Structures are given as structure tokens and as C-alpha cells.
Amino acid sequence: MATTYKILGQIVGTASTSSLYTAPAATQTVVSSLVVANRGTTNNTFWIAAVPSGSTLENKHYLAFNVPISGSDSTALTLGITLGGEDQIQISGMANSGSFTLFGSQIS
């Protein structure tokens, strides 16, 4: 099995929930970290969820909910999340002023 270390996903925050990363079918993924940057000057909040393949977002999927982040600041989260094929990391918050970058490895 080959392991590829990479940037798994990058997205600009939105007011609605968006998929930051979907694990490819027949691939295992280890999410090592997530960096959230508030490019705006005002305080804001964000959400992170891990959604299993074939599921829709439910309250039980949230890893972080309504987390405050100061204006012009960033936070790095060390996660260690494992994903199976087609599992997703979804985010929400900081419409047009936040950046989300997910790092990890894919095993195929």
C-alpha cells in the first residue's frame, strides 16, 4: 500500500456547510491537521464535521461547533482523524473571509 502525504483540501469559508475533503473510494485517509485562518478584521466563528460515507450532516458529526476566532488570526488543530472511502470533512463559517486548509496522508 502506498502512502501519499499532501494537502487534502483548501476552501474559502461560506455561510452554508461545504465539503472541504472527500476521501476517494477504496482509499484510507489520515487527517493530521487543519489550519483555519480568519482573513477578516472582525471576530467570527467556524464549524467542523466528520461525515461518514452515505450520510448527511447530523448533530453527532460535529467535531467543533461555533468556535470563535479573532479577526486577522489563525488557529491550527492537530486532529489525527481516520477516514474511510468517501467519508467527508465538512466546514462552515466565515463567509468569504476564512480559509481552511487540511493536511494528511492518503493510503491506497
The first five atom37 places (N, CA, C, CB, O) and aatype in JSON, in Angstrom:
{
  "aatype": [12, 0, 16, 16, 18, 11, 9, 10, 7, 5, 9, 19, 7, 16, 0, 15, 16, 15, 15, 10, 18, 16, 0, 14, 0, 0, 16, 5, 16, 19, 19, 15, 15, 10, 19, 19, 0, 2, 1, 7, 16, 16, 2, 2, 16, 13, 17, 9, 0, 0, 19, 14, 15, 7, 15, 16, 10, 6, 2, 11, 8, 18, 10, 0, 13, 2, 19, 14, 9, 15, 7, 15, 3, 15, 16, 0, 10, 16, 10, 7, 9, 16, 10, 7, 7, 6, 3, 5, 9, 5, 9, 15, 7, 12, 0, 2, 15, 7, 15, 13, 16, 10, 13, 7, 15, 5, 9, 15],
  "atom_mask": [
    [1, 1, 1, 1, 1],
    [1, 1, 1, 1, 1],
    [1, 1, 1, 1, 1],
    [1, 1, 1, 1, 1],
    [1, 1, 1, 1, 1],
    [1, 1, 1, 1, 1],
    [1, 1, 1, 1, 1],
    [1, 1, 1, 1, 1],
    [1, 1, 1, 0, 1],
    [1, 1, 1, 1, 1],
    [1, 1, 1, 1, 1],
    [1, 1, 1, 1, 1],
    [1, 1, 1, 0, 1],
    [1, 1, 1, 1, 1],
    [1, 1, 1, 1, 1],
    [1, 1, 1, 1, 1],
    [1, 1, 1, 1, 1],
    [1, 1, 1, 1, 1],
    [1, 1, 1, 1, 1],
    [1, 1, 1, 1, 1],
    [1, 1, 1, 1, 1],
    [1, 1, 1, 1, 1],
    [1, 1, 1, 1, 1],
    [1, 1, 1, 1, 1],
    [1, 1, 1, 1, 1],
    [1, 1, 1, 1, 1],
    [1, 1, 1, 1, 1],
    [1, 1, 1, 1, 1],
    [1, 1, 1, 1, 1],
    [1, 1, 1, 1, 1],
    [1, 1, 1, 1, 1],
    [1, 1, 1, 1, 1],
    [1, 1, 1, 1, 1],
    [1, 1, 1, 1, 1],
    [1, 1, 1, 1, 1],
    [1, 1, 1, 1, 1],
    [1, 1, 1, 1, 1],
    [1, 1, 1, 1, 1],
    [1, 1, 1, 1, 1],
    [1, 1, 1, 0, 1],
    [1, 1, 1, 1, 1],
    [1, 1, 1, 1, 1],
    [1, 1, 1, 1, 1],
    [1, 1, 1, 1, 1],
    [1, 1, 1, 1, 1],
    [1, 1, 1, 1, 1],
    [1, 1, 1, 1, 1],
    [1, 1, 1, 1, 1],
    [1, 1, 1, 1, 1],
    [1, 1, 1, 1, 1],
    [1, 1, 1, 1, 1],
    [1, 1, 1, 1, 1],
    [1, 1, 1, 1, 1],
    [1, 1, 1, 0, 1],
    [1, 1, 1, 1, 1],
    [1, 1, 1, 1, 1],
    [1, 1, 1, 1, 1],
    [1, 1, 1, 1, 1],
    [1, 1, 1, 1, 1],
    [1, 1, 1, 1, 1],
    [1, 1, 1, 1, 1],
    [1, 1, 1, 1, 1],
    [1, 1, 1, 1, 1],
    [1, 1, 1, 1, 1],
    [1, 1, 1, 1, 1],
    [1, 1, 1, 1, 1],
    [1, 1, 1, 1, 1],
    [1, 1, 1, 1, 1],
    [1, 1, 1, 1, 1],
    [1, 1, 1, 1, 1],
    [1, 1, 1, 0, 1],
    [1, 1, 1, 1, 1],
    [1, 1, 1, 1, 1],
    [1, 1, 1, 1, 1],
    [1, 1, 1, 1, 1],
    [1, 1, 1, 1, 1],
    [1, 1, 1, 1, 1],
    [1, 1, 1, 1, 1],
    [1, 1, 1, 1, 1],
    [1, 1, 1, 0, 1],
    [1, 1, 1, 1, 1],
    [1, 1, 1, 1, 1],
    [1, 1, 1, 1, 1],
    [1, 1, 1, 0, 1],
    [1, 1, 1, 0, 1],
    [1, 1, 1, 1, 1],
    [1, 1, 1, 1, 1],
    [1, 1, 1, 1, 1],
    [1, 1, 1, 1, 1],
    [1, 1, 1, 1, 1],
    [1, 1, 1, 1, 1],
    [1, 1, 1, 1, 1],
    [1, 1, 1, 0, 1],
    [1, 1, 1, 1, 1],
    [1, 1, 1, 1, 1],
    [1, 1, 1, 1, 1],
    [1, 1, 1, 1, 1],
    [1, 1, 1, 0, 1],
    [1, 1, 1, 1, 1],
    [1, 1, 1, 1, 1],
    [1, 1, 1, 1, 1],
    [1, 1, 1, 1, 1],
    [1, 1, 1, 1, 1],
    [1, 1, 1, 0, 1],
    [1, 1, 1, 1, 1],
    [1, 1, 1, 1, 1],
    [1, 1, 1, 1, 1],
    [1, 1, 1, 1, 1]
  ],
  "atom_positions": [
    [[0.84, -1.19, 0.0], [0.0, 0.0, 0.0], [0.88, 1.25, 0.0], [-0.96, 0.0, 1.22], [1.86, 1.33, 0.75]],
    [[0.53, 2.19, -0.84], [1.29, 3.43, -0.96], [0.67, 4.51, -0.08], [1.34, 3.9, -2.43], [-0.56, 4.63, 0.0]],
    [[1.51, 5.3, 0.58], [1.07, 6.43, 1.39], [1.54, 7.71, 0.73], [1.61, 6.33, 2.85], [2.72, 7.87, 0.4]],
    [[0.6, 8.63, 0.54], [0.91, 9.92, -0.07], [0.57, 11.02, 0.92], [0.13, 10.11, -1.4], [-0.57, 11.15, 1.35]],
    [[1.58, 11.82, 1.29], [1.38, 12.95, 2.2], [1.05, 14.17, 1.37], [2.65, 13.2, 3.1], [1.73, 14.45, 0.38]],
    [[0.0, 14.91, 1.76], [-0.42, 16.0, 0.89], [-1.34, 16.99, 1.58], [-1.1, 15.45, -0.33], [-1.81, 16.78, 2.7]],
    [[-1.58, 18.09, 0.87], [-2.67, 18.99, 1.24], [-3.93, 18.32, 0.73], [-2.48, 20.46, 0.62], [-4.1, 18.13, -0.47]],
    [[-4.81, 17.96, 1.66], [-6.02, 17.23, 1.28], [-7.1, 18.14, 0.72], [-6.56, 16.48, 2.47], [-7.88, 17.73, -0.14]],
    [[-7.14, 19.37, 1.2], [-8.16, 20.28, 0.71], [-7.94, 21.69, 1.19], [0.0, 0.0, 0.0], [-7.37, 21.93, 2.25]],
    [[-8.4, 22.63, 0.37], [-8.37, 24.06, 0.71], [-9.66, 24.68, 0.21], [-7.11, 24.78, 0.1], [-10.1, 24.41, -0.91]],
    [[-10.27, 25.52, 1.05], [-11.53, 26.12, 0.67], [-11.7, 27.45, 1.4], [-12.71, 25.17, 0.98], [-11.16, 27.65, 2.49]],
    [[-12.43, 28.35, 0.79], [-12.82, 29.61, 1.43], [-14.14, 29.36, 2.14], [-12.95, 30.79, 0.38], [-15.04, 28.74, 1.59]],
    [[-14.25, 29.84, 3.36], [-15.45, 29.62, 4.16], [-16.7, 30.21, 3.52], [0.0, 0.0, 0.0], [-16.64, 31.19, 2.77]],
    [[-17.83, 29.59, 3.83], [-19.12, 30.04, 3.31], [-20.12, 30.1, 4.46], [-19.63, 29.1, 2.18], [-19.86, 29.6, 5.55]],
    [[-21.26, 30.7, 4.19], [-22.31, 30.78, 5.2], [-23.01, 29.43, 5.36], [-23.33, 31.86, 4.82], [-23.65, 29.19, 6.39]],
    [[-22.9, 28.56, 4.38], [-23.51, 27.23, 4.46], [-22.41, 26.17, 4.58], [-24.42, 26.95, 3.23], [-21.23, 26.48, 4.41]],
    [[-22.8, 24.95, 4.86], [-21.84, 23.86, 5.01], [-21.26, 23.47, 3.65], [-22.5, 22.65, 5.68], [-22.0, 23.33, 2.67]],
    [[-19.95, 23.29, 3.6], [-19.25, 22.9, 2.38], [-18.35, 21.72, 2.66], [-18.44, 24.08, 1.8], [-17.87, 21.55, 3.79]],
    [[-18.11, 20.9, 1.65], [-17.2, 19.78, 1.78], [-15.77, 20.27, 1.57], [-17.56, 18.65, 0.78], [-15.43, 20.74, 0.48]],
    [[-14.95, 20.15, 2.59], [-13.53, 20.5, 2.48], [-12.76, 19.36, 1.85], [-12.95, 20.85, 3.87], [-11.82, 19.58, 1.08]],
    [[-13.16, 18.12, 2.17], [-12.44, 16.95, 1.65], [-13.37, 15.75, 1.64], [-11.17, 16.66, 2.49], [-14.1, 15.51, 2.6]],
    [[-13.33, 15.0, 0.56], [-14.0, 13.71, 0.46], [-12.94, 12.67, 0.14], [-15.13, 13.73, -0.63], [-12.24, 12.78, -0.86]],
    [[-12.82, 11.67, 0.99], [-11.83, 10.62, 0.77], [-12.2, 9.84, -0.49], [-11.73, 9.66, 2.0], [-13.36, 9.46, -0.66]],
    [[-11.24, 9.59, -1.37], [-11.52, 8.8, -2.56], [-11.98, 7.38, -2.19], [-10.27, 8.74, -3.47], [-11.59, 6.84, -1.15]],
    [[-12.81, 6.8, -3.05], [-13.24, 5.41, -2.83], [-12.01, 4.51, -2.77], [-14.22, 4.94, -3.96], [-11.0, 4.77, -3.42]],
    [[-12.11, 3.45, -1.99], [-11.03, 2.47, -1.86], [-9.72, 3.08, -1.34], [-10.78, 1.8, -3.2], [-8.64, 2.56, -1.62]],
    [[-9.83, 4.17, -0.6], [-8.67, 4.84, -0.03], [-8.93, 5.13, 1.45], [-8.35, 6.17, -0.8], [-10.03, 5.51, 1.83]],
    [[-7.91, 4.95, 2.26], [-7.97, 5.35, 3.66], [-7.21, 6.66, 3.79], [-7.39, 4.25, 4.61], [-6.2, 6.87, 3.11]],
    [[-7.68, 7.53, 4.66], [-7.04, 8.83, 4.84], [-6.81, 9.08, 6.32], [-7.89, 9.96, 4.22], [-7.67, 8.78, 7.15]],
    [[-5.64, 9.62, 6.64], [-5.36, 10.08, 8.0], [-5.22, 11.6, 7.92], [-4.06, 9.4, 8.59], [-4.32, 12.12, 7.26]],
    [[-6.12, 12.29, 8.59], [-6.1, 13.75, 8.64], [-5.21, 14.15, 9.81], [-7.55, 14.36, 8.79], [-5.51, 13.84, 10.96]],
    [[-4.11, 14.84, 9.51], [-3.19, 15.21, 10.58], [-3.52, 16.55, 11.2], [-1.78, 15.22, 10.05], [-3.46, 16.7, 12.42]],
    [[-3.85, 17.53, 10.37], [-4.11, 18.86, 10.93], [-4.99, 19.7, 10.02], [-2.79, 19.58, 11.18], [-5.11, 19.45, 8.82]],
    [[-5.58, 20.69, 10.63], [-6.43, 21.66, 9.93], [-6.01, 23.05, 10.39], [-7.96, 21.41, 10.2], [-5.92, 23.31, 11.59]],
    [[-5.76, 23.94, 9.44], [-5.45, 25.33, 9.76], [-6.63, 26.18, 9.31], [-4.11, 25.79, 9.08], [-7.06, 26.11, 8.16]],
    [[-7.13, 27.0, 10.23], [-8.25, 27.9, 9.95], [-7.72, 29.32, 10.09], [-9.47, 27.63, 10.92], [-7.19, 29.69, 11.14]],
    [[-7.87, 30.1, 9.04], [-7.39, 31.49, 9.05], [-8.55, 32.44, 8.85], [-6.31, 31.72, 7.95], [-9.32, 32.31, 7.89]],
    [[-8.68, 33.4, 9.75], [-9.68, 34.45, 9.59], [-8.99, 35.64, 8.93], [-10.33, 34.85, 10.99], [-8.25, 36.38, 9.58]],
    [[-9.23, 35.82, 7.65], [-8.61, 36.91, 6.9], [-9.31, 38.25, 7.14], [-8.62, 36.59, 5.41], [-8.79, 39.3, 6.79]],
    [[-10.48, 38.2, 7.74], [-11.22, 39.42, 8.04], [-10.69, 40.07, 9.31], [0.0, 0.0, 0.0], [-9.9, 39.48, 10.05]],
    [[-11.13, 41.28, 9.55], [-10.67, 42.03, 10.73], [-11.62, 41.9, 11.91], [-10.49, 43.48, 10.38], [-11.31, 42.37, 13.0]],
    [[-12.79, 41.28, 11.71], [-13.75, 41.12, 12.8], [-13.74, 39.68, 13.3], [-15.18, 41.52, 12.34], [-13.38, 38.76, 12.57]],
    [[-14.13, 39.51, 14.56], [-14.23, 38.18, 15.14], [-15.27, 37.36, 14.38], [-14.59, 38.26, 16.64], [-16.21, 37.92, 13.82]],
    [[-15.1, 36.05, 14.35], [-16.0, 35.19, 13.61], [-16.06, 33.82, 14.29], [-15.55, 35.06, 12.13], [-15.46, 33.62, 15.35]],
    [[-16.79, 32.89, 13.69], [-16.9, 31.53, 14.21], [-16.84, 30.53, 13.06], [-18.21, 31.35, 15.02], [-17.07, 30.89, 11.91]],
    [[-16.51, 29.27, 13.41], [-16.49, 28.22, 12.39], [-16.94, 26.89, 12.98], [-15.09, 28.08, 11.79], [-16.99, 26.72, 14.2]],
    [[-17.28, 25.95, 12.08], [-17.74, 24.62, 12.43], [-16.96, 23.6, 11.63], [-19.26, 24.47, 12.18], [-16.56, 23.87, 10.49]],
    [[-16.73, 22.41, 12.21], [-16.06, 21.3, 11.52], [-16.85, 20.03, 11.83], [-14.54, 21.17, 11.97], [-17.26, 19.8, 12.97]],
    [[-17.06, 19.2, 10.79], [-17.78, 17.94, 10.99], [-17.1, 16.83, 10.2], [-19.26, 18.08, 10.56], [-16.53, 17.06, 9.13]],
    [[-17.17, 15.61, 10.73], [-16.73, 14.4, 10.03], [-17.98, 13.6, 9.7], [-15.71, 13.55, 10.9], [-18.68, 13.13, 10.59]],
    [[-18.26, 13.45, 8.41], [-19.5, 12.83, 7.97], [-19.17, 11.51, 7.26], [-20.29, 13.78, 7.02], [-18.47, 11.5, 6.25]],
    [[-19.68, 10.38, 7.8], [-19.41, 9.09, 7.17], [-20.02, 8.98, 5.77], [-19.95, 7.97, 8.04], [-21.0, 9.65, 5.44]],
    [[-19.42, 8.15, 4.96], [-19.9, 7.89, 3.61], [-21.38, 7.52, 3.63], [-19.08, 6.77, 2.95], [-21.81, 6.71, 4.45]],
    [[-22.16, 8.1, 2.72], [-23.57, 7.78, 2.6], [-24.47, 8.49, 3.6], [0.0, 0.0, 0.0], [-25.68, 8.3, 3.57]],
    [[-23.9, 9.31, 4.48], [-24.68, 10.02, 5.49], [-24.84, 11.48, 5.11], [-24.02, 9.91, 6.87], [-24.08, 12.02, 4.31]],
    [[-25.84, 12.11, 5.69], [-25.98, 13.56, 5.6], [-25.62, 14.13, 6.97], [-27.45, 13.97, 5.16], [-25.71, 13.44, 7.98]],
    [[-25.22, 15.38, 6.98], [-24.76, 16.03, 8.21], [-25.83, 15.97, 9.3], [-24.38, 17.49, 7.93], [-26.98, 16.35, 9.09]],
    [[-25.41, 15.47, 10.47], [-26.26, 15.43, 11.66], [-25.48, 16.03, 12.83], [-26.72, 13.97, 11.97], [-24.26, 16.17, 12.77]],
    [[-26.19, 16.37, 13.9], [-25.53, 16.96, 15.07], [-24.4, 16.1, 15.61], [-26.55, 17.2, 16.16], [-23.41, 16.64, 16.1]],
    [[-24.52, 14.78, 15.52], [-23.49, 13.89, 16.08], [-22.18, 13.92, 15.31], [-24.01, 12.47, 16.11], [-21.18, 13.4, 15.79]],
    [[-22.15, 14.52, 14.12], [-20.95, 14.56, 13.29], [-20.0, 15.72, 13.62], [-21.34, 14.63, 11.85], [-18.86, 15.72, 13.16]],
    [[-20.46, 16.69, 14.39], [-19.63, 17.87, 14.65], [-18.44, 17.56, 15.54], [-20.47, 18.97, 15.28], [-18.57, 16.95, 16.6]],
    [[-17.28, 17.99, 15.09], [-16.05, 17.91, 15.89], [-15.82, 19.22, 16.62], [-14.83, 17.58, 15.0], [-15.26, 19.24, 17.72]],
    [[-16.26, 20.31, 16.01], [-16.15, 21.65, 16.6], [-17.37, 22.42, 16.14], [-14.81, 22.37, 16.17], [-17.76, 22.35, 14.97]],
    [[-17.98, 23.16, 17.05], [-19.22, 23.86, 16.72], [-19.19, 25.29, 17.26], [-20.44, 23.11, 17.29], [-19.01, 25.52, 18.45]],
    [[-19.36, 26.23, 16.35], [-19.44, 27.64, 16.71], [-18.19, 28.1, 17.48], [-20.68, 27.89, 17.56], [-18.29, 28.81, 18.48]],
    [[-17.02, 27.69, 16.99], [-15.74, 28.01, 17.63], [-15.35, 29.45, 17.29], [-14.62, 27.01, 17.17], [-15.3, 29.8, 16.11]],
    [[-15.09, 30.28, 18.28], [-14.7, 31.66, 17.99], [-13.27, 31.76, 17.47], [-14.86, 32.52, 19.24], [-12.38, 31.02, 17.88]],
    [[-13.08, 32.7, 16.55], [-11.73, 33.01, 16.05], [-11.65, 34.52, 15.87], [-11.42, 32.25, 14.69], [-12.53, 35.13, 15.26]],
    [[-10.61, 35.11, 16.4], [-10.44, 36.57, 16.34], [-10.14, 37.02, 14.93], [-9.32, 37.01, 17.27], [-9.66, 36.25, 14.1]],
    [[-10.42, 38.28, 14.66], [-10.1, 38.86, 13.36], [-8.6, 38.84, 13.12], [0.0, 0.0, 0.0], [-7.81, 39.02, 14.05]],
    [[-8.21, 38.63, 11.88], [-6.8, 38.6, 11.46], [-5.98, 37.6, 12.28], [-6.18, 39.98, 11.59], [-4.84, 37.88, 12.64]],
    [[-6.58, 36.45, 12.56], [-5.91, 35.43, 13.36], [-6.07, 34.07, 12.68], [-6.47, 35.4, 14.82], [-6.86, 33.92, 11.76]],
    [[-5.31, 33.1, 13.16], [-5.45, 31.74, 12.65], [-5.31, 30.77, 13.82], [-4.4, 31.43, 11.55], [-4.78, 31.12, 14.88]],
    [[-5.79, 29.56, 13.59], [-5.65, 28.51, 14.58], [-5.3, 27.21, 13.87], [-6.93, 28.36, 15.43], [-5.85, 26.93, 12.8]],
    [[-4.41, 26.42, 14.45], [-4.01, 25.14, 13.89], [-4.49, 24.04, 14.83], [-2.48, 25.06, 13.68], [-4.21, 24.07, 16.03]],
    [[-5.2, 23.08, 14.28], [-5.75, 21.98, 15.05], [-5.05, 20.68, 14.66], [-7.28, 21.87, 14.85], [-5.03, 20.33, 13.48]],
    [[-4.49, 19.98, 15.62], [-3.89, 18.67, 15.38], [-4.98, 17.64, 15.65], [-2.61, 18.41, 16.28], [-5.49, 17.55, 16.77]],
    [[-5.35, 16.86, 14.62], [-6.56, 16.06, 14.71], [-6.35, 14.55, 14.8], [-7.41, 16.34, 13.55], [-6.87, 13.93, 15.72]],
    [[-5.61, 13.96, 13.89], [-5.45, 12.51, 13.9], [-6.72, 11.76, 13.57], [0.0, 0.0, 0.0], [-6.98, 10.71, 14.17]],
    [[-7.52, 12.26, 12.66], [-8.79, 11.63, 12.27], [-8.53, 10.61, 11.17], [-9.82, 12.69, 11.8], [-7.74, 10.87, 10.25]],
    [[-9.18, 9.46, 11.25], [-9.08, 8.46, 10.18], [-10.38, 8.44, 9.4], [-8.75, 7.05, 10.76], [-11.47, 8.48, 9.98]],
    [[-10.26, 8.38, 8.07], [-11.43, 8.36, 7.2], [-11.36, 7.17, 6.27], [-11.53, 9.66, 6.39], [-10.29, 6.8, 5.78]],
    [[-12.51, 6.56, 6.02], [-12.61, 5.52, 5.0], [-13.03, 6.13, 3.68], [0.0, 0.0, 0.0], [-13.26, 7.34, 3.59]],
    [[-13.14, 5.31, 2.67], [-13.53, 5.78, 1.35], [-14.85, 6.54, 1.36], [0.0, 0.0, 0.0], [-15.85, 6.05, 1.9]],
    [[-14.85, 7.71, 0.79], [-15.99, 8.6, 0.61], [-16.51, 9.25, 1.9], [-17.11, 7.84, -0.02], [-17.55, 9.89, 1.88]],
    [[-15.78, 9.09, 3.02], [-16.09, 9.89, 4.22], [-15.7, 11.33, 3.92], [-15.33, 9.35, 5.49], [-14.85, 11.58, 3.07]],
    [[-16.32, 12.29, 4.61], [-16.07, 13.71, 4.33], [-15.71, 14.49, 5.59], [-17.28, 14.33, 3.68], [-16.13, 14.17, 6.7]],
    [[-14.91, 15.54, 5.36], [-14.73, 16.61, 6.34], [-15.48, 17.81, 5.78], [-13.19, 16.94, 6.62], [-15.19, 18.27, 4.67]],
    [[-16.44, 18.31, 6.54], [-17.23, 19.45, 6.11], [-16.97, 20.63, 7.05], [-18.73, 19.11, 6.08], [-16.69, 20.45, 8.23]],
    [[-17.06, 21.82, 6.5], [-16.83, 23.03, 7.28], [-17.94, 24.04, 7.01], [-15.44, 23.65, 6.95], [-18.7, 23.91, 6.05]],
    [[-18.02, 25.02, 7.87], [-18.94, 26.13, 7.68], [-18.41, 27.32, 8.48], [-20.4, 25.75, 8.12], [-17.71, 27.16, 9.47]],
    [[-18.76, 28.5, 8.02], [-18.42, 29.71, 8.76], [-17.51, 30.65, 8.02], [0.0, 0.0, 0.0], [-16.88, 30.28, 7.03]],
    [[-17.45, 31.87, 8.5], [-16.57, 32.92, 7.99], [-16.76, 33.15, 6.49], [-15.11, 32.58, 8.27], [-15.79, 33.11, 5.72]],
    [[-17.99, 33.39, 6.08], [-18.31, 33.56, 4.66], [-17.37, 34.55, 4.0], [-19.75, 34.03, 4.5], [-17.33, 35.73, 4.35]],
    [[-16.61, 34.06, 3.04], [-15.68, 34.84, 2.21], [-14.52, 35.47, 2.96], [-16.43, 35.9, 1.51], [-13.71, 36.17, 2.34]],
    [[-14.4, 35.25, 4.28], [-13.27, 35.85, 4.99], [-12.41, 34.8, 5.69], [-13.78, 36.84, 6.01], [-11.41, 35.15, 6.32]],
    [[-12.77, 33.54, 5.57], [-11.99, 32.49, 6.22], [-11.39, 31.53, 5.22], [0.0, 0.0, 0.0], [-11.97, 31.29, 4.15]],
    [[-10.24, 30.99, 5.55], [-9.58, 29.97, 4.73], [-9.37, 28.73, 5.58], [-8.22, 30.49, 4.16], [-8.97, 28.82, 6.74]],
    [[-9.64, 27.56, 4.98], [-9.49, 26.28, 5.66], [-8.51, 25.44, 4.84], [-10.88, 25.55, 5.84], [-8.7, 25.29, 3.63]],
    [[-7.48, 24.9, 5.47], [-6.51, 24.04, 4.79], [-6.34, 22.77, 5.62], [-5.13, 24.77, 4.6], [-6.05, 22.82, 6.82]],
    [[-6.53, 21.62, 4.96], [-6.49, 20.32, 5.6], [-5.27, 19.55, 5.11], [-7.78, 19.53, 5.33], [-5.03, 19.46, 3.91]],
    [[-4.49, 18.99, 6.05], [-3.28, 18.24, 5.72], [-3.43, 16.8, 6.19], [-2.03, 18.9, 6.35], [-4.11, 16.53, 7.17]],
    [[-2.78, 15.88, 5.49], [-2.81, 14.5, 5.92], [-2.18, 13.57, 4.92], [0.0, 0.0, 0.0], [-1.38, 13.99, 4.08]],
    [[-2.54, 12.29, 5.02], [-1.98, 11.28, 4.12], [-3.09, 10.37, 3.61], [-0.89, 10.46, 4.83], [-4.04, 10.05, 4.32]],
    [[-2.93, 9.96, 2.36], [-3.85, 9.01, 1.75], [-3.11, 7.68, 1.59], [-4.38, 9.54, 0.37], [-1.96, 7.63, 1.17]],
    [[-3.81, 6.6, 1.93], [-3.26, 5.26, 1.83], [-4.09, 4.49, 0.82], [-3.23, 4.54, 3.22], [-5.29, 4.28, 1.0]],
    [[-3.43, 4.06, -0.26], [-4.17, 3.35, -1.3], [-3.4, 2.13, -1.77], [-4.47, 4.27, -2.48], [-3.87, 1.41, -2.64]]
  ]
}
